[in-house]
Amino acid sequence: MVEVKGSARARSRARLCAVILRPATRAELPAVLALLADEEKVVDPGSVVVTTAYERAFADIEADSRNEMLVLTDGGLILGCLQITYIPGLGKGGAERALIEAVRIRADRRGGGLGRELMERAVARARARGCALVQLTSDKRRSEAHRFYASLGFARSHDGFKLRF
């Protein structure tokens, strides 16, 4: 008898089902900051300095029902993160919109569908909350990220402007 294993895609999908998307805890702040520190390499969370400004920002996010710092985990290892801010507004019939920022996947785990899984689950959260739309910004130089977001159904609909202080 020959054992037939599932396709590579089916095995990958099964692995992705095992990952968990949930709010980050304070203890995970160094790992989140490590993901945000450098997109091109894995940064050791032990080397990240957690300043009082980071502590305060995390506490503010955690205390605000309109903000979530989410982590994608597998067996306790943080594989990715993103922040969602739910914005009330008078447009779109008074519905909230979700703003997604700080999207990161560990550099050594990219290319296996984790980014898609992270974004799809975040969009599902926003939809379940009743948001009318999800929006995000991405640096103009990140053409690979732009192709990725387009593959998820995001459309380039506006030009963004920032005023830095």
KOLVO-14907 format. One record per atom (N, C-alpha, C): residue in one letter; x, y, z. Coordinates in steps of 0.1 Angstrom, whole numbers, padded with zeros to 4 digits, always signed. Each point is the difference from the previous one (the first is absolute). Example, Ala and Ser with C-alpha at 12.3 -4.5 7.8 and 13.67 -1.06 7.14 Angstrom:
<atoms>
A+0132-0057+0078 A-0009+0012+0000 A+0009+0012+0000 S-0004+0011-0007 S+0009+0011+0000 S-0008+0011+0008 
</atoms>
This chain:
<atoms>
M+0008-0012+0000 M-0008+0012+0000 M+0009+0012+0000 V-0003+0010-0008 V+0007+0012-0002 V-0007+0011+0008 E+0007+0007+0008 E-0006+0011+0008 E+0001+0013-0009 V-0011+0006-0003 V+0000+0012-0008 V-0002+0012+0010 K+0010+0008+0000 K+0000+0012+0008 K-0006+0011-0007 G-0006+0010+0007 G-0006+0011-0006 G+0010+0008-0008 S-0005+0009-0009 S+0008+0008-0008 S+0008+0010+0009 A+0011+0006-0005 A+0008+0009+0007 A-0009+0012+0005 R-0009+0004-0009 R-0009+0011+0004 R-0009-0004+0011 A-0005-0012+0001 A-0009-0005+0011 A+0008+0000+0013 R+0012-0005-0001 R+0009-0001+0012 R+0003+0014+0005 S+0002+0009-0009 S+0003+0014+0004 S-0012+0006+0006 R-0012-0002-0005 R-0013+0005+0005 R-0002-0006+0014 A+0003-0012+0002 A-0002-0007+0013 A+0010+0007+0010 R+0012+0003-0004 R+0009+0007+0010 R-0005+0014+0003 L-0005+0007-0010 L-0006+0013+0002 L-0012+0000+0010 C-0007-0011-0001 C-0012+0000+0009 C+0004-0002+0015 A+0013-0004+0002 A+0005-0002+0013 A+0004+0013+0007 V+0003+0010-0008 V+0004+0013+0005 V-0011+0007+0006 I+0003+0009+0010 I-0011+0007+0007 I+0003+0015-0001 L-0011+0007-0003 L+0000+0015+0000 L-0007+0005+0013 R+0007+0008+0008 R-0006+0004+0012 R+0007+0013+0005 P-0006+0007+0009 P+0006+0012+0005 P+0014-0003+0007 A+0009+0009-0002 A+0013-0001+0006 A-0001+0002+0015 T+0009-0006+0007 T+0001+0003+0015 T+0012+0009+0002 R+0000+0006+0012 R+0012+0008+0003 R+0013-0007+0000 A-0001-0013+0004 A+0013-0008+0000 A+0005-0002-0014 E-0009+0001-0010 E+0005-0002-0014 E+0004+0013-0007 L+0000+0011+0007 L+0004+0013-0006 L+0014-0001-0006 P+0010-0005+0007 P+0013-0001-0006 P+0000-0007-0014 A-0008-0011-0001 A+0000-0008-0012 A-0007+0008-0011 V-0011+0008+0003 V-0006+0008-0009 V+0009+0011-0005 L+0007+0006+0009 L+0010+0011-0004 L+0011-0006-0008 A+0004-0012+0002 A+0010-0006-0008 A-0005-0002-0014 L-0012-0004-0002 L-0006-0001-0014 L+0000+0014-0006 L-0003+0010+0007 L-0001+0014-0006 L+0013+0006-0002 A+0011-0005+0006 A+0013+0006+0000 A+0006-0001-0014 D-0001-0012-0006 D+0006-0002-0013 D-0008-0010-0008 E-0004+0004-0012 E-0008-0009-0008 E+0009-0011-0007 E+0013+0002-0001 E+0008-0008-0008 E+0007-0011+0007 K+0000+0000+0013 K+0007-0010+0008 K-0008-0003+0013 V+0003-0011+0006 V-0006-0004+0013 V+0008+0007+0011 V-0007+0008+0008 V+0007+0007+0011 V-0003-0007+0013 D+0010-0002+0008 D-0002-0007+0013 D-0008+0009+0009 P-0011-0004+0005 P-0008+0008+0009 P+0008+0004+0012 G+0010-0008+0004 G+0008+0004+0012 G+0009+0012-0002 S+0002+0003-0013 S+0008+0012-0003 S-0008+0013-0001 V-0013-0001+0001 V-0008+0012-0002 V-0002+0007+0014 V+0002+0013-0001 V-0002+0008+0012 V-0014+0005+0001 V-0007-0004+0010 V-0014+0004+0002 V+0000+0012+0008 T-0002+0012-0006 T+0000+0013+0007 T-0013+0002+0006 T-0001+0011+0008 T-0012+0004+0007 T-0010+0004-0011 A+0005+0006-0011 A-0009+0004-0011 A-0007-0012-0006 Y+0007-0011-0002 Y-0006-0012-0005 Y-0010-0006+0010 E+0004+0000+0012 E-0009-0005+0011 E-0013+0008+0000 R+0001+0013+0000 R-0012+0009+0000 R-0008-0002-0012 A+0006-0001-0012 A-0008-0002-0012 A-0007-0014+0000 F+0007-0010+0005 F-0007-0013+0001 F-0011+0000+0010 A+0002+0006+0011 A-0011+0001+0010 A-0012+0008-0006 D+0003+0010-0008 D-0011+0008-0006 D-0008-0008-0010 I+0007-0008-0008 I-0006-0009-0010 I-0009-0010+0007 E+0006-0006+0011 E-0006-0011+0007 E-0013+0005+0007 A+0000+0013+0005 A-0011+0005+0007 A-0011+0006-0009 D+0002+0001-0013 D-0009+0007-0009 D-0008-0011-0008 S-0013+0000+0001 S-0008-0010-0007 S+0000+0002-0015 R+0006+0011-0004 R+0000+0003-0015 R+0014-0004-0005 N+0009-0006+0007 N+0013-0004-0004 N+0003-0014+0004 E+0007-0007-0009 E+0005-0013+0003 E+0014-0002-0006 M+0009-0005+0009 M+0013-0004-0005 M-0001-0015+0000 L+0000-0006-0012 L-0002-0014-0002 L+0013-0007-0003 V+0001-0013+0005 V+0012-0008-0004 V-0005-0013-0006 L+0007-0005-0009 L-0002-0013-0006 L+0010-0009+0006 T-0004-0011+0007 T+0009-0009+0007 T-0002-0014-0004 D+0011-0007+0002 D+0000-0015-0002 D+0008-0006+0011 G-0007-0007+0009 G+0008-0006+0011 G+0007+0009+0008 G-0005+0012+0002 G+0007+0010+0009 G+0010+0009-0008 L+0003-0003-0012 L+0009+0008-0008 L-0008+0010-0008 I+0004+0013+0002 I-0007+0011-0007 I+0005+0000-0015 L-0009-0002-0009 L+0004-0001-0014 L-0003+0013-0007 G-0010+0008+0005 G-0004+0013-0007 G-0008+0008+0010 C-0002+0013-0005 C-0008+0009+0008 C-0006+0010-0009 L-0010+0007+0005 L-0006+0012-0006 L-0008+0007+0010 Q-0003+0013-0003 Q-0008+0008+0009 Q-0013+0004-0008 I-0011-0002+0006 I-0013+0005-0006 I-0005+0011+0009 T-0004+0011-0007 T-0007+0011+0007 T-0014+0001-0006 Y-0010+0000+0008 Y-0014+0001-0005 Y-0004+0015+0001 I-0003+0006-0011 I-0002+0014-0001 I-0015+0003-0002 P-0006+0007+0009 P-0014+0003-0002 P-0001+0012-0010 G-0011+0001-0007 G-0001+0011-0010 G-0014+0002-0005 L-0002+0011-0006 L-0014+0003-0005 L-0001-0005-0014 G+0011-0002-0007 G-0001-0006-0013 G-0004-0015+0001 K-0004-0006-0011 K-0004-0014-0001 K-0011-0003+0009 G-0009+0009+0001 G-0012-0002+0008 G+0002+0000+0015 G+0011+0006+0005 G+0003+0000+0014 G+0008-0013+0004 A+0004-0008-0009 A+0007-0013+0004 A+0014+0003+0003 E+0006-0008+0008 E+0015+0001+0002 E+0007-0005-0012 R+0013+0004-0001 R+0009-0005-0009 R+0012-0005+0008 A+0007-0010-0005 A+0012-0006+0006 A+0012+0005-0007 L+0010+0005+0008 L+0013+0004-0006 L+0010-0010+0005 I+0006-0007-0009 I+0011-0010+0003 I+0013+0006-0002 E+0009-0001+0010 E+0013+0005+0000 E+0010-0010+0006 A+0013+0003-0002 A+0011-0008+0006 A-0002-0015-0002 V-0002-0003-0013 V-0001-0014-0004 V+0014-0006-0002 R+0003-0011+0007 R+0013-0006-0001 R-0002-0015+0001 I+0009-0007-0007 I+0002-0015+0001 I+0015-0002+0002 R+0003-0009+0009 R+0014-0003+0002 R+0007-0002-0013 A+0012+0006-0002 A+0007-0001-0012 A+0003-0015-0004 D+0003-0008+0009 D+0003-0014-0003 D-0013-0009-0002 R-0011+0006+0000 R-0013-0008-0002 R-0008+0005-0011 R+0005+0009-0008 R-0007+0006-0011 R-0001-0010-0012 G-0010+0002-0008 G-0002-0008-0012 G-0008-0013+0002 G-0005-0002+0012 G-0007-0012+0003 G-0015+0002+0002 G-0005+0012-0003 G-0014+0003+0002 G-0004+0007+0013 L+0010+0002+0009 L-0003+0006+0013 L-0006+0014-0001 G+0006+0008-0009 G-0005+0014-0002 G-0014+0000-0005 R-0003-0009-0009 R-0014-0001-0005 R-0009-0004+0011 E+0004-0010+0008 E-0008-0004+0011 E-0002+0011+0010 L+0010+0007+0003 L-0001+0011+0010 L-0010+0010-0005 M+0002+0005-0012 M-0009+0010-0006 M-0015-0005-0001 E-0001-0012-0005 E-0014-0005-0001 E-0007-0001+0013 R+0007-0004+0010 R-0006-0001+0013 R-0003+0014+0006 A+0009+0009-0003 A-0003+0014+0005 A-0012+0006-0007 V-0001-0002-0013 V-0011+0005-0008 V-0013-0006+0006 A+0000-0013+0003 A-0011-0007+0005 A-0005+0006+0014 R+0010+0004+0008 R-0003+0006+0013 R-0007+0013-0003 A+0005+0008-0009 A-0006+0013-0003 A-0015-0002-0006 R-0001-0010-0009 R-0013-0002-0005 R-0010-0005+0011 A+0004-0008+0009 A-0008-0005+0011 A-0004+0011+0009 R+0009+0010+0001 R-0003+0012+0009 R-0010+0009-0007 G-0002-0001-0013 G-0010+0008-0007 G+0006+0012-0008 C+0014-0001-0002 C+0006+0011-0007 C-0004+0000-0014 A-0001+0012-0006 A-0004+0001-0014 A+0011-0002-0010 L+0012+0002+0005 L+0012-0002-0008 L+0013-0001+0008 V+0010-0005-0006 V+0013-0001+0006 V+0010+0008-0009 Q+0008+0008+0007 Q+0010+0008-0008 Q+0013-0002+0006 L+0010+0002-0008 L+0014+0000+0005 L+0009+0009-0009 T+0011+0003+0005 T+0010+0007-0008 T+0013-0008-0001 S+0007+0002-0010 S+0013-0007-0002 S+0010+0009-0007 D+0012+0000+0005 D+0010+0008-0006 D+0001-0002-0015 K+0001+0011-0007 K+0000-0001-0015 K+0012-0009-0005 R+0010-0001+0007 R+0012-0008-0004 R-0002-0015+0001 R-0011-0005+0007 R-0002-0014+0003 R-0009-0006-0011 S+0005-0002-0012 S-0008-0005-0011 S-0004-0014+0002 E+0008-0009+0007 E-0005-0013+0003 E-0012+0000+0009 A+0000+0009+0010 A-0011+0001+0009 A-0012+0004-0007 H+0001+0009-0010 H-0011+0005-0007 H-0006-0011-0009 R+0008-0008-0006 R-0005-0012-0007 R-0008-0009+0009 F+0006-0002+0012 F-0006-0009+0010 F-0014+0006+0004 Y-0001+0012+0003 Y-0013+0006+0004 Y-0010+0000-0011 A+0005+0002-0012 A-0009-0001-0012 A-0006-0014-0001 S+0009-0010+0002 S-0004-0014-0001 S-0011-0003+0010 L-0001+0007+0011 L-0010-0002+0010 L-0013+0008-0003 G+0000+0008-0011 G-0012+0007-0003 G+0001+0015+0003 F+0010+0005+0006 F+0002+0014+0003 F+0002+0007-0013 A-0006+0012-0002 A+0001+0008-0012 A+0007+0013+0004 R+0008+0005-0009 R+0006+0013+0001 R-0011+0010-0003 S-0005+0007+0010 S-0012+0008-0002 S+0003+0015+0003 H+0010+0002+0008 H+0003+0014+0005 H+0016+0002+0000 D+0003+0013+0000 D+0014+0003+0003 D+0001+0005+0014 G+0010-0005+0007 G+0001+0004+0014 G+0010+0011+0002 F-0002+0008+0011 F+0010+0011+0003 F+0003-0001+0015 K+0012+0003+0003 K+0004+0000+0014 K+0008+0012+0003 L-0002+0005+0012 L+0008+0012+0005 L+0007-0005+0012 R+0013-0001-0001 R+0008-0005+0011 R+0005+0011+0009 F+0000-0003+0013 F+0005+0010+0010 F+0013-0005+0006 
</atoms>
